[in-house]
Amino acid sequence: MCARATRPPPGCSGLLQTGSFLYLTLLIFGGTRLSEAFRRRKRLSAGATSAAGVLFLGFAAKLAVS
């Protein structure tokens, strides 16, 4: 059974839009800083890429077993 969609209370949509704007701004500036850090530190970048690959392989192995 699906829940009925309801409208947010008056004035709440502006608050939600402001929160969304601030969150996306934080993501953009945080991503820029991370990008600069990885560009300066090649070994850190290689390690992070390898770690992400290991996590994906572990997840694939878990899916294959279950």
Residue pairs with C-beta under 8 A, 6 or more apart in sequence:
8 16
37 44
38 44
38 45
38 48
39 45
